[in-house]
């Protein structure tokens, strides 16, 4: 009998000074998880910040797009690369 492996997913950002900001979950990373972390992160930034994302559907979901104006007021901007990055 095989045992199902435990999997941990991680969403993270690295700044130009190599500081890492991250959050893990045992659940799949979906738009709701990304929204929750981006919301937390938007209150932590000290200066204007740009996050580069690929064009995955989850990154451009309706709930993410609806939140963009609020994050921009706080100085958080999203830039969508024209490429789809499969594995980083």
Secondary structure, 3 states (H helix, E strand, C coil): CCCCCCCCEEEEEECCCCCEEEEEECCCCCHHHHHHHHHHHHHHCCCCEEEEECCCHHHHCHHHHHHHHHHHHCCEEEEECCCCCCCC
